C-alpha cells in the first residue's frame, strides 16, 4: 500500500509502539513485526530500513531472542536500539557483558562521529538509557559514533553496510535530540522521502476498499465512537449504498446518545443506517448480574446475536467492516511467546461467529488512535466525534458496581451528563483522556434542609493518558470539583455524596470493572 516503509522487529520493549509513532510523525510509514520474522518475508515487503527494538531480555542469555541471521544479508540499513544494539553486536561477532552498574535514566552523550546518524547535532546532549548489559568489543567493520561516561560504546556504526546501533532510546522524549537521530536514519541513511500523510492514506484506502468489495454488500457495527465512525465513512465513500451500518442500542449508553448518533450519521452523512433498539433484551439478560466478567460475557454474546440477526437481513452481504486499530493488532501477537496475565476481558465486543462466513475489512488496522483522529478531522467529522472520549463496549453496565437496572442506569446517566457538561464548560474535555462517573453499591447518611437522607454515592474518575496503557488522575481545580459535586447532589435526586478517585494506572485500571 505504501511505497516506502520502515519495519520494526519487536523484541518486547515497552517503547516499541513509540518507535513506530515517531517514524510516522516524520511522514514515513512504519510497521511492527515479530522479531523472528524470516528474512525472506522481510525482503518481500521491500523495506527502506529495519529497526531492532529494545526488549526485556538479556542478549547474554542462551535463549535470548534473536532475529533471522539473514537480515544482515538483505543489503538494507539497520538500526539497533538498546537490546537491538546488543543482539546485533553479538550476532556479528562482537562481545556483550553484564555489569552490576546499570545505566538507567538520563546520561550525557558525547558525539565521536557527527556524520550520518548524528549529522547536524551538537557535540553533546542528554539521552535516556535503560540497560545493564554493555558492548565491550565491536564487531569487525564497526566504529564508535558516541559514548557516555559509563559506556565507551553508546553508539556504533558500520557505514559500508549501513548498520547503526545506539545503547540509549532515541524514541523517548527524555532523549534531547532523539527525533533528529531517527530523522537522520530515515532520510540520510534509508533515503526515505516522507510522503505518508493522512490525506494520502484516505485516498489509497478508499481505492483499496473499492477494489476489494466491488459491487458486494458490506455491514458495519456503528457505535458512534471515532474508530467506527471513520471506518464507516471510508467504506461509505468507497461503496456508498452497498454499506449497511447497524447501530445497536443496548440500553447501556449515555444520555441522548442514540438520538445524537442517528442525527449525525443519517442526517449529516446520509449513511444507510439501521437502528436497533435492543434495550429490553440486554437488560433482561443482565437482571441480577453483579460480577463484572459475567456482565461482559453476557453483553458480548448478546451483541453478537443481535448483530447476526440484523446482518442476516441484508441480502447478498459478503463483507464485515470493523474499526480495529493497530495497537489491537500488535497486542494480539506476543513478540516473545510469553503468556500475559489476564486482568479483565477487553472492553470492546469481540468477533462474530465463524458460520457467518463474512470477509473482514479493517481499514484502520495500521493506525494509532491519534492518527484516526487526524483522519476524522481531515474528513470533517464533528468535533463531538473526533474528540469523543473512549467509551467501553459494555457501556454503563461496568460503571454500575451493582446489578444493572433501569433505575440505576437513569441515575448514572443524569450524573454523567452533568459531569461532562461541567468538564466541557471548563474547557478541559479535549485535554482529558476519560472523565466519567461510577455508581457505587453503597448508601450514605446525609442532611438536606432539616431532613436526614440515606442515598447513593457516586465516584468521579478523570484521567490523562496517551494510549490507555498507563494513566494518571487529573488534578481538577477545587472550584470545579465543588461545582460538579453541588450540581450532582442538588439536581440528581437519589445522590447525596460525591467522591473523587485519585488512583493512577497502575496500580488501578481506568474503569472500575
N, C-alpha and C positions, 0 to 999 in steps of 0.2 A: 504494500500500500504506500509506503514511503520510500523515496529513492535513497535517502541516507538514514543510517541507523547505527546507534551505539548499543552493543549488547553488554549487559552486566551479569557476570557469573556470581550467583548468590551463595555465599558461604555462611549465611545465617546472621549477619550483622544487623543490629537494631537500626543502623543507618542506611541499609541498602536502598530502601524506598526513597530516602533523602537524596542519594546519589542520582537516582532516576529523575527526580523532580528538578534538581539543579541543572541537569543536562537539558531538560525540556525548557527550562527558563531561558536557555541560550538558543531556543528555537531549533533544537536538534532532537529528533525522536529517539527515545531510549526504551529498551525493553529488558526486563529482568528474566533470566532463565536459570534453571538449576545448575549448580557448579559442575556437575558431572555430565553435562550435555556433550555428546560426541562431537569431535571436531568436524566430522563430515556434515552434521546437521547445521553447525555454525556456519560452515562455508556456504551452504545452500542459501542462507539468509543474506549473504554478501554484506556483512557489516563493515562500516568505515573504521571501527576500532572495538577493542574489548576492554572491559574494566573488571578486574578481580576484586570483589568486595572484601571488607573485613569480616571477622567472624569470631565466635567464642572459643573455638578450638585452638590447640597449640600445634604449630607445624612440626614440632619435635616429636610429638606422639606418633607411635607406629601406625595408628588407624586415623591419622589426620586426613580430613577430606582434601582431595586434590583433583584438579581438572584433568581432562584428557591431555596427555603429554603432547599430542599432535597439534594443539592450538598454537604452539610456539613455531610450527612449521607453516602456518597459514599465510605468512607474509604481511600481516596487518598489525597496526600499532596496538600495544597492550599497556595498560596502566594498572599496577598493583597497588592496593590501598591497605595498609596495616597488615592483617593476616595475608592479604593478597600479595604484598611485597615479600613476606616471609616464605610463602609456599612457592612463589616464583623463584626466589633466590635458591631455595633448597633443590627444586626440580632442575635448575640449570647449572648445578654444580657448586653453588656457594655454601655457606655454613650459617646456621642459626643456633643460638644457645639461650637457655633460660637463665634469668637473673632474679634474685630476690628484690632488687631495687627497681620497682616498676616505674615506668614513665607514664604518669597519669595526670591529665589536666593540661593547663597552659604551659607552654615552653617557648623559649626564644629560638627561632630558626635562623640559621646563618647560611646564606646562599654561597655556594662554591662555584656554580656554573649558572650564569644568568641568561643562558640561551634556551630556546625551546620551551620546556615546561615552566621555567621561571623568567621568561622574557618580559621586559618592561616592569619588573618588580623591584622593590627596594632591596638593599643588601641584607637586611634582617627584619623580621616581623614575628608576631605571635602566632603560634599554631596550637592545635589541640590534639594531644596524643592519649592513647589508652592501650598500653601493651606491657607485657612482662618478658616477651621474647625479643632478642636483639640480633640483627645481622652482624656476624663477626668476620666473615670472609665473603668478598664479592665473587659472583660467577665470572668466568672469563669474558672479557669484552666490555665489562661494566665499569663505570667510573662514578665517583662521588659527585652529587649535584648539590647537596645541602647537608648540614649537620646541626645538632644541638649540643649543649654542654654534656649531656648524658649519653648521647648516641652519635658516634662518628659517621654513621651511615643513615641519616634520616631521609635522604632521597638519593636514588641512584639511577643511572641511565646507560643504555646501550644504544647509541644513536644510529649505528649502522642497521640494527634490526628493528629500531623504533620501539624498544622495550623501556618502560619507565616505571618507577615504583617509589612510593612515599610511605614513611612509617607513621605519619600523622593522618588526620581526617580532614581533607580539604572541603568536604561537603557540609561540615557543620559551621554555624555562624561564628563560633569561637575562634576559628582559624581566619586571621585577618585578610588574607589575600586568596582565600580558598576558591572563590568563584573565578578569579582571574587565572588561577592554576588550571582549573577544569576547562576554562575557555581556551587557554593555550593548547591544551591537549586536543580539544575538539577541532580548532581551526588551524593551528600551526602544524600539528603533528598528524591529525587524521584527515585534514583537508576538507572538513565539513563546510557547508555554505550557510546553514541556518535558515532554511525556508519553511520549517514546520510551524504553522500558526493555526489558531482555531478556525480562521476563515478557510484555510486550505483543507483542514480536517473535515469541516462541514461539507464542502464541495465534493471531496473524494468519497466521503461516507455515503452521501445521498446517491452518488453514481453506483457505488458498490451494492447498496440495498436494491436499487432498480434492477441491476444485473442479476442479483441473487433471487429476488422474489418474482420478477417478471410480472405476469398477469394474475398470479395466485393471490389468495386471501391470507391475511395475517391478523392475529389477535394480540392484544397487549393489555396487561392489568395496570390500569392507571390509578395511582394513589394520590396524586396532587403534589407530591414532592418533586424536587428539581430533577432527580435522576429519571424517574418515569416520564416526567413532562418533556424533557429534552429528547429522550428516546422516542417518545410518541411523535414529536414534531419532525424529527429527522425521517422517521418511517413515513409519516403523513406526506412530507414533501416529495418523497420518492414514489409512493404508490396511491396517494390520495384516498379515494373512497374504498379502496381494497383493504384499508386498515380499519379494524373494528376495535375500539378501545372499550374495555369493560371496567367500570368503576363499581366496586362492591362496597356498599355502606354496611359495615359490620356492627354499627351501633356503638362503636368504641372510639369514635372520632371526637374532635374538639368542637366547641360551639360554632354553629353555622358553617362548618367546613364542607359538608356535602353540597350546600347551595352555592358556595364560592367556587368549588371545583366545576360544577355544572355550568355556571355562568362564564367562567374563563374559557373552558375548552370547547363548549358547544357554541356559545355566542361570539366569543372573540376570535377563536382559531378555527371554528367550524369543523371540529373533528367529529367523526362518526362514533358517537359515544353512547354506550348502553349503561344506564344507571340501574343498579340492582339493590333494592332495599332488603337486606337480609338481617336486619337488626334483631328481630324476634327470634330468628333461627339461632343466631350466635348466643344471645342471652339465655335462651333455653338450655343450650349445651353447657353454658358456664354456671348454671344455677348451683349455688352451694360450694363451688370450687374455690379453694383458698390457696393451695400450693402453686407457686408461680410457674414451675415447669409444666404442671398439668394444664394451667391456663394456656401456655404457649402451644402445647401439643394440640389442644382442642381447637384453638383459633386457627392454627396452621392447617390442620386436617380439614376443618370446615371450609376454610378459604379455598382449598384445592377442590373440594366437592362442588362448591358454588361456581367457581370459575370453570370447572369442567362442564357443568350443565349449561352454562351460558355460551361457552365456546362451541359446544355441540350444535347450537342453534345457528351457527354461522356456516352456511353451505359452502363446501369446497375449500375450507381453511386448510392451509398446508404449513403455515409458519407461526411460531410464537416469538414475539419480541419482548425483551426484558432490559431493564436499566442496570445490568450488572456493571460494577466498577472494577478498575484494575486492582485495588487492594483486596477485593474478594477473590479475584483470580490468583493473586500471589499467595494469599493465605491458604488456598486450597491445596497448595503443594508445599510440603515441608522440605526445605533445602538439605537437611541433614538426615531426614528419615526419622527424626526423633518425635515421639508422640507428645502432644501438648496437653496440658491439664484442661479439662472441660469445666469452665466456670459456670456457664449457663448457655442455653440454646441461643442461636443468633436471633436478634430482634425481628428480622425480616423473614417473611414466609418463604419456604424453600421451593423446590421444583415441582413439576406436575407429573402425574402418573405416566409411566412409560407407554401404556397402551394407547395414549392419545396420539403417539407417533407424529408429533409436530417437530419440524426442523427449527432449530434455535437461531434467532437473530439477536445479537448483543452489540449494538453499535457503539456502546460506551466502554466496552471491556478493556480497552487500552488506556483509559483516562483516570486521573485522580479527581477527587471531589472539586478542588478549586478550578480544575480545567473544565469540568462540566458547568460550573457557574459562569465561566468565561464564555462558553458556547451559548448558555442561556441568555446572557447579555447580548451576544452577537446576534441572536435570533429574536431579540426584542421581547423576551418574556417579561411579564410584570415583576417588579421588584419583590412583591409579596411571595413569588415563587422562587425567584433567583436566590434570594437570601433567606428563604424559609429554613428555620432551624430543624435539625434532624428530628424525626418523629418515629418511634418504634412501630414495627408491623403490628404487634398485639395492641397498640394504642393505649387508651386509658386503663385497660384491664390490668396492666402491670404497674400502674400508678395508684391503684386502689389496693392497699395492703390488707385485703379482706375479700369477702365474697363480692362479685360484681353484680350489682343490682341497678335498676333504672334510677332509683333514688340516689345511690352513691355516685353514679355517672353524672346525673344532672348537677349534683352538689359540686363535683370536681370541675365540671365544665364552667360553672359560674366563677369559681375561684380562679381557674386558669385564665379565663378571658380578662379578668381584672388585673392579674399579674402581668400578662403580656401587654395590655394596654398601657400600664404604668412604665414598663420597661421601654416601650416604644416612645412614650411621651418624654422620657429622659434621654432619648437619643442613643440608647445602648443596645438595641435589639441586634443590629448587624455586627456588633463587637463581641457578642456573647455566643458561644457555641450552642448551648442549650439553656433555656430557662423554663421551668415548669413547676407544677405543684403536685404534691403527693398526699393522698387522703390516708391518714393513719388509722389503725384499728383500735384507737383509744378515745376516751372522752375525758374532759377535764371540767372542774368546777370553775365557774366564772361569775361575775356580777355585772348585770346590765340594768342601769337605773337602780332601783332598790330591790331588784329581784335576783335570786340565785339562779344560775344556769348550769346545765350539765350537758355539754355539747361536744361536737367533733373537733379534732386537732388536725391542722394541715401543716406540712413542711414545705418550704420553698427551696428549690435547688437551682442554682445558677453557676455554670462552669465555663471556663475558657479552655480551648483545645485547638490543635491544628488538624488532627485527624481522628480524634476519639479514642486513640490508644492510651493516652495519658491525659489528665485534666486537672485543673486547679480551680478551686472555688473563687467566685468573683467577690471582691471586696466592695459590695454595693455601698453607696453613701447612706449614713444613718437616716438622713431625712427621707430618702427614697424607701428604705425598709419600713420606716414608720408609716409612710403614706400607703404602701402596699398592705400592710397589716391592718390599718384603720379601715381601708376600703373593704377588705375581705370581711372583717368582723362586722362592720356596720351594714353592709349591703347583701351579704350572703347568709340567709337565715339557716342556722344549724352549725355555724362555726364560731367558736369563742376564743380560740387560741391559735397563733401562728408562730412557728419556729423556723429558724434558718439553718440549713445544712452547710457546715464548714469543713467537710471532709474532701480530700483530694483523691484522685485515682492514679495509682494505687494509694492506699490500701482498699478504698471502696471502689465500686463501679459507679458509672454515671447514673444510670437508672437504679432504683432501689430493688427492683425484682428482675 
